[in-house]
Amino acid sequence: MRRHVQAHHDDHTKPLSVRWLCTRCHGVERKAVLLAYQIPRDVKAKAKREGVSLRALILQLLREWVTK
C-alpha cells in the first residue's frame, strides 16, 4: 500500500536521490544513521577488522535485532 512507503535520503544534499522504503525498513535506516553518531570505539574497530563500512555493520546489527 502506498501509505506505507516512505522516501529515504542517504544524502540530503541530493534531494532528488531517493530510495523508497516501507515504514519498517525506513525506521531501520534512520536508526542506523542516528546510531552512527553514538557508536562506541569497539564497534568501529570491529567494522574495520571485518573490512565493512560502519553503516553496513550497523544495518546488519539492527536487522538482526529487529528480526529477533
PABA-174606 format. One record per residue: x, y, z of N, C-alpha, C in turn; chain. Coordinates in Angstrom, 1 decimal. Example, Ala and Ser with C-alpha at 12.3 -4.5 7.8 and 13.67 -1.06 7.14 Angstrom:
<rec n_east="13.2" n_north="-5.7" n_up="7.8" ca_east="12.3" ca_north="-4.5" ca_up="7.8" c_east="13.2" c_north="-3.3" c_up="7.8" c="A"/>
<rec n_east="12.8" n_north="-2.2" n_up="7.1" ca_east="13.7" ca_north="-1.1" ca_up="7.1" c_east="12.9" c_north="0.0" c_up="7.9" c="A"/>
//
This chain:
<rec n_east="0.8" n_north="-1.2" n_up="0.0" ca_east="0.0" ca_north="0.0" ca_up="0.0" c_east="0.9" c_north="1.2" c_up="0.0" c="A"/>
<rec n_east="0.5" n_north="2.2" n_up="-0.7" ca_east="1.3" ca_north="3.4" ca_up="-0.9" c_east="1.5" c_north="4.2" c_up="0.4" c="A"/>
<rec n_east="0.5" n_north="4.1" n_up="1.3" ca_east="0.6" ca_north="4.9" ca_up="2.5" c_east="1.7" c_north="4.4" c_up="3.4" c="A"/>
<rec n_east="2.2" n_north="3.2" n_up="3.2" ca_east="3.3" ca_north="2.6" ca_up="4.0" c_east="4.7" c_north="2.8" c_up="3.3" c="A"/>
<rec n_east="4.7" n_north="3.6" n_up="2.3" ca_east="6.0" ca_north="3.8" ca_up="1.6" c_east="6.5" c_north="5.1" c_up="1.9" c="A"/>
<rec n_east="7.8" n_north="5.2" n_up="2.3" ca_east="8.4" ca_north="6.5" ca_up="2.7" c_east="9.7" c_north="6.7" c_up="1.9" c="A"/>
<rec n_east="10.0" n_north="8.0" n_up="1.6" ca_east="11.2" ca_north="8.4" ca_up="0.9" c_east="12.3" c_north="8.5" c_up="1.9" c="A"/>
<rec n_east="13.5" n_north="7.9" n_up="1.5" ca_east="14.7" ca_north="7.9" ca_up="2.4" c_east="15.8" c_north="8.6" c_up="1.6" c="A"/>
<rec n_east="16.4" n_north="9.6" n_up="2.1" ca_east="17.5" ca_north="10.3" ca_up="1.5" c_east="18.8" c_north="9.8" c_up="2.2" c="A"/>
<rec n_east="19.7" n_north="9.2" n_up="1.5" ca_east="21.0" ca_north="8.8" ca_up="2.0" c_east="21.9" c_north="10.1" c_up="2.2" c="A"/>
<rec n_east="21.7" n_north="11.1" n_up="1.3" ca_east="22.4" ca_north="12.3" ca_up="1.3" c_east="21.5" c_north="13.4" c_up="1.0" c="A"/>
<rec n_east="21.2" n_north="14.2" n_up="2.1" ca_east="20.3" ca_north="15.3" ca_up="2.0" c_east="20.7" c_north="16.5" c_up="1.1" c="A"/>
<rec n_east="22.0" n_north="16.4" n_up="0.6" ca_east="22.4" ca_north="17.4" ca_up="-0.3" c_east="22.0" c_north="17.1" c_up="-1.8" c="A"/>
<rec n_east="21.4" n_north="15.9" n_up="-1.9" ca_east="20.9" ca_north="15.4" ca_up="-3.2" c_east="19.4" c_north="15.1" c_up="-3.0" c="A"/>
<rec n_east="18.5" n_north="16.1" n_up="-3.0" ca_east="17.1" ca_north="15.9" ca_up="-2.7" c_east="16.4" c_north="15.0" c_up="-3.7" c="A"/>
<rec n_east="16.9" n_north="14.9" n_up="-4.9" ca_east="16.2" ca_north="14.0" ca_up="-5.9" c_east="16.7" c_north="12.6" c_up="-5.8" c="A"/>
<rec n_east="17.7" n_north="12.3" n_up="-5.1" ca_east="18.2" ca_north="11.0" ca_up="-4.9" c_east="17.5" c_north="10.3" c_up="-3.7" c="A"/>
<rec n_east="16.4" n_north="9.5" n_up="-4.1" ca_east="15.6" ca_north="9.0" ca_up="-3.0" c_east="15.5" c_north="7.5" c_up="-3.2" c="A"/>
<rec n_east="15.4" n_north="6.8" n_up="-2.0" ca_east="15.1" ca_north="5.4" ca_up="-2.0" c_east="13.8" c_north="5.2" c_up="-1.4" c="A"/>
<rec n_east="12.9" n_north="4.5" n_up="-2.0" ca_east="11.5" ca_north="4.3" ca_up="-1.4" c_east="11.5" c_north="3.0" c_up="-0.6" c="A"/>
<rec n_east="11.2" n_north="3.2" n_up="0.7" ca_east="11.2" ca_north="2.1" ca_up="1.7" c_east="9.9" c_north="1.9" c_up="2.4" c="A"/>
<rec n_east="9.6" n_north="0.7" n_up="2.8" ca_east="8.5" ca_north="0.5" ca_up="3.7" c_east="8.8" c_north="1.2" c_up="5.0" c="A"/>
<rec n_east="7.7" n_north="1.4" n_up="5.8" ca_east="7.9" ca_north="2.2" ca_up="7.1" c_east="8.9" c_north="1.5" c_up="8.0" c="A"/>
<rec n_east="8.8" n_north="0.2" n_up="8.1" ca_east="9.8" ca_north="-0.6" ca_up="8.9" c_east="11.2" c_north="-0.4" c_up="8.5" c="A"/>
<rec n_east="11.5" n_north="-0.6" n_up="7.2" ca_east="12.8" ca_north="-0.5" ca_up="6.7" c_east="13.4" c_north="0.9" c_up="6.8" c="A"/>
<rec n_east="12.5" n_north="1.9" n_up="6.6" ca_east="12.9" ca_north="3.3" ca_up="6.8" c_east="13.3" c_north="3.6" c_up="8.2" c="A"/>
<rec n_east="12.6" n_north="3.0" n_up="9.1" ca_east="12.9" ca_north="3.1" ca_up="10.5" c_east="14.3" c_north="2.5" c_up="10.8" c="A"/>
<rec n_east="14.6" n_north="1.4" n_up="10.2" ca_east="15.9" ca_north="0.8" ca_up="10.4" c_east="17.0" c_north="1.6" c_up="9.9" c="A"/>
<rec n_east="16.8" n_north="2.2" n_up="8.7" ca_east="17.8" ca_north="3.1" ca_up="8.1" c_east="18.0" c_north="4.3" c_up="8.9" c="A"/>
<rec n_east="17.0" n_north="4.9" n_up="9.4" ca_east="17.1" ca_north="6.1" ca_up="10.2" c_east="17.8" c_north="5.8" c_up="11.5" c="A"/>
<rec n_east="17.5" n_north="4.7" n_up="12.1" ca_east="18.2" ca_north="4.3" ca_up="13.4" c_east="19.7" c_north="4.1" c_up="13.1" c="A"/>
<rec n_east="20.0" n_north="3.6" n_up="12.0" ca_east="21.4" ca_north="3.4" ca_up="11.6" c_east="22.2" c_north="4.7" c_up="11.5" c="A"/>
<rec n_east="21.5" n_north="5.6" n_up="10.9" ca_east="22.1" ca_north="7.0" ca_up="10.8" c_east="22.3" c_north="7.6" c_up="12.1" c="A"/>
<rec n_east="21.3" n_north="7.6" n_up="12.9" ca_east="21.3" ca_north="8.2" ca_up="14.3" c_east="22.4" c_north="7.5" c_up="15.2" c="A"/>
<rec n_east="22.4" n_north="6.2" n_up="15.1" ca_east="23.4" ca_north="5.5" ca_up="15.9" c_east="24.8" c_north="5.7" c_up="15.5" c="A"/>
<rec n_east="25.0" n_north="6.0" n_up="14.2" ca_east="26.4" ca_north="6.2" ca_up="13.7" c_east="27.1" c_north="7.3" c_up="14.5" c="A"/>
<rec n_east="26.3" n_north="8.2" n_up="15.0" ca_east="27.0" ca_north="9.3" ca_up="15.7" c_east="27.3" c_north="8.9" c_up="17.2" c="A"/>
<rec n_east="26.8" n_north="7.8" n_up="17.6" ca_east="27.0" ca_north="7.4" ca_up="19.0" c_east="27.6" c_north="6.0" c_up="19.2" c="A"/>
<rec n_east="28.3" n_north="5.6" n_up="18.1" ca_east="28.9" ca_north="4.2" ca_up="18.1" c_east="30.1" c_north="4.2" c_up="19.0" c="A"/>
<rec n_east="30.2" n_north="3.2" n_up="19.9" ca_east="31.4" ca_north="3.1" ca_up="20.7" c_east="32.6" c_north="2.7" c_up="19.8" c="A"/>
<rec n_east="33.8" n_north="3.0" n_up="20.3" ca_east="35.0" ca_north="2.7" ca_up="19.5" c_east="35.2" c_north="1.2" c_up="19.2" c="A"/>
<rec n_east="34.7" n_north="0.3" n_up="20.0" ca_east="34.9" ca_north="-1.1" ca_up="19.8" c_east="34.1" c_north="-1.5" c_up="18.5" c="A"/>
<rec n_east="32.9" n_north="-0.9" n_up="18.3" ca_east="32.1" ca_north="-1.3" ca_up="17.2" c_east="32.8" c_north="-0.8" c_up="15.9" c="A"/>
<rec n_east="33.4" n_north="0.4" n_up="16.0" ca_east="34.1" ca_north="1.0" ca_up="14.8" c_east="35.3" c_north="0.1" c_up="14.5" c="A"/>
<rec n_east="36.0" n_north="-0.4" n_up="15.5" ca_east="37.1" ca_north="-1.3" ca_up="15.3" c_east="36.7" c_north="-2.6" c_up="14.7" c="A"/>
<rec n_east="35.5" n_north="-3.1" n_up="15.1" ca_east="35.0" ca_north="-4.3" ca_up="14.6" c_east="34.7" c_north="-4.2" c_up="13.1" c="A"/>
<rec n_east="34.1" n_north="-3.1" n_up="12.7" ca_east="33.8" ca_north="-2.8" ca_up="11.3" c_east="35.1" c_north="-2.8" c_up="10.5" c="A"/>
<rec n_east="36.1" n_north="-2.1" n_up="11.0" ca_east="37.4" ca_north="-2.0" ca_up="10.4" c_east="38.1" c_north="-3.4" c_up="10.2" c="A"/>
<rec n_east="38.0" n_north="-4.2" n_up="11.3" ca_east="38.6" ca_north="-5.6" ca_up="11.3" c_east="37.9" c_north="-6.5" c_up="10.2" c="A"/>
<rec n_east="36.6" n_north="-6.3" n_up="10.1" ca_east="35.8" ca_north="-7.2" ca_up="9.2" c_east="35.8" c_north="-6.6" c_up="7.8" c="A"/>
<rec n_east="36.4" n_north="-5.4" n_up="7.6" ca_east="36.5" ca_north="-4.9" ca_up="6.3" c_east="35.2" c_north="-4.4" c_up="5.7" c="A"/>
<rec n_east="34.3" n_north="-4.0" n_up="6.6" ca_east="33.0" ca_north="-3.5" ca_up="6.1" c_east="32.8" c_north="-2.0" c_up="6.6" c="A"/>
<rec n_east="31.9" n_north="-1.3" n_up="5.9" ca_east="31.7" ca_north="0.1" ca_up="6.4" c_east="30.9" c_north="0.0" c_up="7.7" c="A"/>
<rec n_east="31.1" n_north="1.1" n_up="8.5" ca_east="30.4" ca_north="1.2" ca_up="9.7" c_east="28.9" c_north="1.1" c_up="9.5" c="A"/>
<rec n_east="28.4" n_north="1.8" n_up="8.5" ca_east="27.0" ca_north="1.8" ca_up="8.1" c_east="26.5" c_north="0.4" c_up="7.9" c="A"/>
<rec n_east="27.3" n_north="-0.4" n_up="7.1" ca_east="26.9" ca_north="-1.8" ca_up="6.8" c_east="26.8" c_north="-2.6" c_up="8.0" c="A"/>
<rec n_east="27.8" n_north="-2.5" n_up="8.9" ca_east="27.8" ca_north="-3.2" ca_up="10.2" c_east="26.6" c_north="-2.8" c_up="11.0" c="A"/>
<rec n_east="26.3" n_north="-1.6" n_up="11.1" ca_east="25.1" ca_north="-1.1" ca_up="11.9" c_east="23.8" c_north="-1.7" c_up="11.4" c="A"/>
<rec n_east="23.7" n_north="-1.6" n_up="10.1" ca_east="22.5" ca_north="-2.1" ca_up="9.4" c_east="22.3" c_north="-3.6" c_up="9.7" c="A"/>
<rec n_east="23.4" n_north="-4.3" n_up="9.6" ca_east="23.4" ca_north="-5.8" ca_up="9.9" c_east="22.9" c_north="-6.0" c_up="11.3" c="A"/>
<rec n_east="23.5" n_north="-5.3" n_up="12.3" ca_east="23.2" ca_north="-5.5" ca_up="13.7" c_east="21.7" c_north="-5.1" c_up="14.0" c="A"/>
<rec n_east="21.3" n_north="-4.0" n_up="13.3" ca_east="19.9" ca_north="-3.6" ca_up="13.5" c_east="18.9" c_north="-4.6" c_up="12.9" c="A"/>
<rec n_east="19.2" n_north="-5.2" n_up="11.7" ca_east="18.3" ca_north="-6.2" ca_up="11.1" c_east="18.3" c_north="-7.4" c_up="12.0" c="A"/>
<rec n_east="19.4" n_north="-7.8" n_up="12.6" ca_east="19.4" ca_north="-9.0" ca_up="13.5" c_east="18.5" c_north="-8.7" c_up="14.7" c="A"/>
<rec n_east="18.6" n_north="-7.5" n_up="15.2" ca_east="17.9" ca_north="-7.1" ca_up="16.4" c_east="16.4" c_north="-7.0" c_up="16.1" c="A"/>
<rec n_east="16.0" n_north="-6.4" n_up="14.9" ca_east="14.6" ca_north="-6.3" ca_up="14.6" c_east="13.9" c_north="-7.6" c_up="14.3" c="A"/>
<rec n_east="14.7" n_north="-8.6" n_up="13.8" ca_east="14.1" ca_north="-9.9" ca_up="13.5" c_east="14.0" c_north="-10.8" c_up="14.6" c="A"/>
<rec n_east="14.6" n_north="-10.4" n_up="15.8" ca_east="14.5" ca_north="-11.3" ca_up="17.0" c_east="13.2" c_north="-11.4" c_up="17.6" c="A"/>
//
